[in-house]
Amino acid sequence: MPHSVTSNGAAYQRPAPTLSVLQGIALIFGTNIGAGILSLPYAARNGGFLALAIALAIAGLLTTFSMMYIAEVSQRTKEPLQLSGLAEKYLGQTGRWIIFAAIMVNSIGALIAYAAGSGSLLSNLTGLPPLAGSLLFFLAGSFIMYKGLHATGLVEGLITTGMAAIILALSLWTILGPGITFENLLVLHPFFIIPIMNLAVFTFMAQYVVPELVRGLGDTNPRAIPTALVGGMAATGFTLALVPFVALGLLGDNVSEVVTLSWGEALGPVAYYLANIFALLAMFTSFVAIGYTAMRNILDIAHWNEKSRKRLIAVLLTVVPPLAISLAGLGGFVSALSYAGGFAGAAMSILPVLMLHAARKKGELQPVWAVTWQAHPLIQGLLIVTYMVAFIYSLAAIFGLLPTGWA
């Protein structure tokens, strides 16, 4: 049933929920668990697992708070706007274009990595040429994006269940089989926390999907939004830590750039296929969620009707540029993710804070759930500083100014 809320003294009917809480958790989990998890062990090979754990804890907590800010802003807004639309409403044209640029940088960086990774994975699993694998992957993901939020939530829920089963099976296989060496895990080189943080920021970058999550969960259950947010991010953090824990524990610093390749080879043929199926599913769920959100933001920024033929144009604008860049050999795997995380993180640290303050002054609706201590000025300041460091890292990487070992 639609739920009545007050809008400047008048009753306003918000649409009924189209997502369950579990589907909301799966949507966040599927958005986060993509190419980033496959490169985290490689990124942490110099700093050690403990450095990675610190980076994941900081990035995960701060990103969750940022997502809560956006959730409250969305609830205070009558129109079902995407992130760029919310930024326009509360911060004007400058905020609108900064957020839109961050969304597109993040999505293009991710989709470049998925184009490269999906082609090689499908080639390894099926014998298809890498080009055919990438095209098949993009075609399937684009079709689900075009179908809409309900299809996206359903696919995310089904596939993430399979992903969880595979990763738990592989982890137990490793621990009970060849075992892990704890000396490989008790490594901490704090100097490398900053470069690891830059990739960790990207792996938690699910702020873009929050407006869709709020719209999908509706207002019928006030606890649904924080439950889905915290549940999705907790599941993400556990999985992001588990894979490097097992892989680094088994292999030490002898990990491949895409961890499932070296991890699967160490366990044998069956595990090799399982590991690469997991990698493919992880890329697919993240592709669908990130791509869908980018497509919806293109519709918002252009003020196109989401049910018109221009929806197909928005899908093509989302998927064709990163596919072309990858096929032209212009985007590396880890570098594409790292640069995307730094640039997008800078915008996503500052603007949600400003949007929250503006929405509390100018919002039209009373939210069914609001941020409390998570919006303390000290937390907001820490959020901005952490993400700005990631942004500065990305700039330094582009201009070749990084210290030895950070590049």
N, C-alpha and C positions, 0 to 999 in steps of 0.2 A: 504494500500500500504506500502511496506517496505520503510524505510527511509534511505537515504545515509548520512553517516557521514565520517569524515576524520580520517584515521588511519595511522599515520606516512607517510602522503603524498599520500596515496592510498584510493580510494573510498571503503567503506565497507557498506554492506547492512544488517541492523538489521531486524529481522522478524517483521511482522505486529502485531499490538496489538491483544491480545486474551481476554483482560478484559476491561470493561468499567470503568469509574471513579467511578460510583456507586458500581460496583462489587468490585473495589479496596477498597472502604470505608467499604463495608460489610466484605471483607476478613480480614481487620484489626480488625474491631469490633467483628467479630465472633471468631477471635483468642484470643482476650483479654477477652471477656465476656464468661467465663467458670466457673470452680469450684471456682475460687477466689472470685467472687462476692457473692457467697452463704455463704462464711465464713467471709466476711468483717464485718458485723454487730456484730458477735460473737467476733471477734478479737478486735473490738472497744468498747466492752461493759464496759471496765474499764476506758479507756481514754476519752470516750465521742465522740459525733459526730464531734465536732469542731476539736479534735485531728485527727480524721480520715480525715476530709476535708483538713487539712494542709498537711498530709502525701500524700493524693491523688494528690494535686496540685503540690507538689515538684516532686513526682515520675513521674507524667504524663508529665510535662514540660521537665524534663531532659531526659526521655525516648524518647520523640518526637525528641529532638535534636540528640540523638544517632541514631535514625532511619534515620534522614536526612543525617548524615555522611555516613551511609551504602548505602543509595540511590545514593549519589554522587559517591562513590567508585564503585558501580555496573555499573553506566553509563560510567565510565572511562575504563571499562574492556570489551574487545572484546568477550571473551567466556561467555556463560550464566552460570556462576558459582554460587553455593550456598555459604553460609557464610563461611563454613570451607574451600572451594576452594579459596575464595577471601583472607582469612587469609593466606593460603599457598602461594598464589601468591605474596602478599605484605609483609608478615612477616616471611615467611619460615616455616619449619616443626614445630617449637615450637608453633608459632601462630596457625597453622592448628590444632594441637592436643588439644590445650587449648580451642579453639572455639568449636571443635567437642565434647570435654568432657562437656563443658557448655551446648551445645544443647541437648546432651543425658541426662544429669542430669535434665535439665528443663523438657524435654519431658517425661522422666520416672516418675519424681515427679508428673507431671500433670496427666499422664495416670493412675498412681496408684490411684490417687484421683477419677478419672472418673470411674475406675473399681469398686471401693467401692460404690461411689455415684449412678452410673447408676443402679446397681443391686438392691439397696434398693428402689430407686425411681420407677423403673418398677414393683417391687414387690408390692409397695403401690398402684400403679395406676391400675395394671392389675391382681394382684394375682399370677403372675409368681414367682417361686422360685428365690431368689436373684442371684444364680449362673447362671440360665438360662437367667435372665435379663442382667447380665454383658456380657455373651457370645454373646447374640443377638446384644447388643449395639456395641461391638467390631467388630463383623462380618460386620454389616452395615457400620460402619465408615471405616473399612479396605478396603471394596469394593470401596468406593468413593475415598479413597487415591490412590488406584491402578489405577483407571480410569484416574487420572491426574488433571492438573491445571484447565482446562475448567470446568470439572465436579465439582471440589472443589469450584470454584468461583460461579457457578450456584446454588449449594446447599446452600452456605453461604448466598447469596443474598435472596433466598426464605425464609430460616429459620429465618434469622435476622429480616426480616419484621414481621414475626409472633411473634417473641420474643418482639419486640418493642410494638406491639399492646397489648400483654398480660401484660407487665410490666406497661404500661400506664393505662390500665384498672384496674389493682390491686391497683395502687397508687391512682387513683381517687376514687375507691371504699373505700379505707382506709380513705382518707381525708374527703370525703363527707358522709361516713358512721359513724363508731365509732369515727373517728377523731384522731388527733395526739395531744400529750401534749408537748407544746414547752419547758416546763421545762426539759423534757427528752433530748432535743436537745442542750440546752444552757449549755453544760457540757464540760469542757476542763481541762484535767489533762496532762500537757505537758510531764510528766515523761514517759507516755505510747506512745508517738509519735514514738519512735524508734522501739518497737516491731510491731506497726501497719505498719510502713514504710516497714518492712521486707516483709510483705504480700502484701502491695501496689505495691512494686517493681515487684512481681510476676504477679499481675493482669494486669500490663502494658507491660509484656514481649513479645512484638510482633516483636522484631528486626529480628528474624529468618525468618520471612515471607517477609521481604523487598526485597531481591533479586528476589523472584518470582513475587512480585508486580511490580517491575521495568521492568522485562522481559515481564510481561503480559500487562502492559500499553504501552510499546513501546516508540518511539520517536516522534510520530506524533503530540502530544500536549505537549509542554514544561511545561504547568501548571498542567498537569494531576497528576504528581507525588506528588508535595507539596499539591495539593488539596486533593488527596486521603489520604495522610499521616495525615494532620491536621484534615480533616473531620472525618477520622476513630478514631483518638485519642480524638477529642472533643466529639464525640458521646459516646465513651467509658467512658470518665471522667464524663459526665452527668449521664450516667446510673449507674456507680459505686457509685456515690454520692446519686442518687435518691433512690436506694433500701435501703441503711442504714438509710437515712433520714426518710423514711416512716416507716420502721420496728422498728427503735429505738424510733421514735416519738410515735408509738403505744404501743410498748412493754417495753420500757426502757431497762434495762440491763437483762431482762428476755427473752433472745433470745436463740434459739437452735444453735448448732454448724453448722447445715445446715439451714439457716434462713427460707427457704420456709416451713419447717415443722411447726414451731411455728407461723409464720405469717399466713399461710393458716388456721391453726386451729383456730386462733383468729377471722377470718372473716367468717367461716362457711364452709360447705362441698364443695360448688361449687368453692369458692376461693381456698380451699385446693388443689383441682385438678388442677386448673389453675396455681397456684404457683408452683406445682410440675412438670407440663408440661413445664413451663418456665425453671425450673432448668434442666430438662432433655434436652431441646433444647439447652440451654446454654452450657452444657457439650458436647453435640454432635458437635456443630459448632467449639468449641475450640479443641475438640479431632481431628476432621478432619484436621483443619489448622495446629495445632502443629504436629500431626502425619505425615501429608504429608511433612512438612518441614524437620522433622527428617529423614523420609525415603529418601528424595532427598539428604540430607547430607550424609547418609550412602552410596548412590550411588557415590557421589562425592569423599568421603574419600577412597573408595575402587577402584575408577576409573572404575566402571561398567557402561555399556551402559544402559541408562534409558529405552530403548525400548526392552531390552533383557529379558530372563526368570529370570535373577537375580533381576529384579524389584520386583518379588514376594518374593524372599528371603529377600530383604530390608524391605518390608512391614512386614514380619514375625519377623524380628529382631527388628522392631520398637514396635510392639504391644504385642508380647508374653512375654518378660521379665516383664513389669509392670503388666500385667494381672496375671502372676504367683506369683509375689510378693504380690499383693493385696489378691489373693485367699488364700495365705498361712498365711494371717493375719499379715504381717510384716510392713504394712504402714498405719499410721493414716491419717486422712483427712487433718486437718489443719497443722499438723506437716510436712507432705509430701510436701505441698505447700510452707510452710515457709522455709524449708531447701533448696528446689529447687530454690526459689527466691534469697536467699542469695548467694549460690554458683554460679549460672548462672549470677547473676547481677555483681559479681566481674569481671568476664571475659568481660561481655558486657559493662562495664564502661570504661575499659582501651583500649581494642583492637580496637574498632571502631575509637577511636581518633588516634591511631598509624596508622591504615589502611588508614585513610583520608590523613594524612600527606604523607604517602608513595605513595598513588595513585596519588596525585597531582604532585609528582615528576616523577613517573614511568608509569602512566597510558597511555594506547594506544589511547583512544578516547577523544574527547572534549564532556563534558556533555551538554545536552540541558537545564539543570537546575543545579545550584550549591548552596551550603550552603554559607551564608554571615555572618551576625552578630552572628548567632547561633553557629559558630565555634570559638568565641572569647576565648582566653586562660583562662579567669576567669570562663566562663561557663564550659569549658572542665575540669578545676580543680574541680569545684563544683560537676560535674557529677561523677568524679572518687571518691571523698571523700564520697559522699552520698552512692554510691553502695558498697564501701569498708566497711562502717559502717554496712551495711546489711550483708555483708559476715562475719564480726567479730561476729555479733549477732548470726549467724547460728553456727559458731564454738563454741561459748559460750553455746548455747543451747544443742549441742551434748554432751559437757563435763560437763553439769550441773552447769555452772558458772553464770547463769542469776540471777539478783536481784529478790527478792520476788515480785510476781505479773506479771513478764515479761514472764514467762514460759507458 
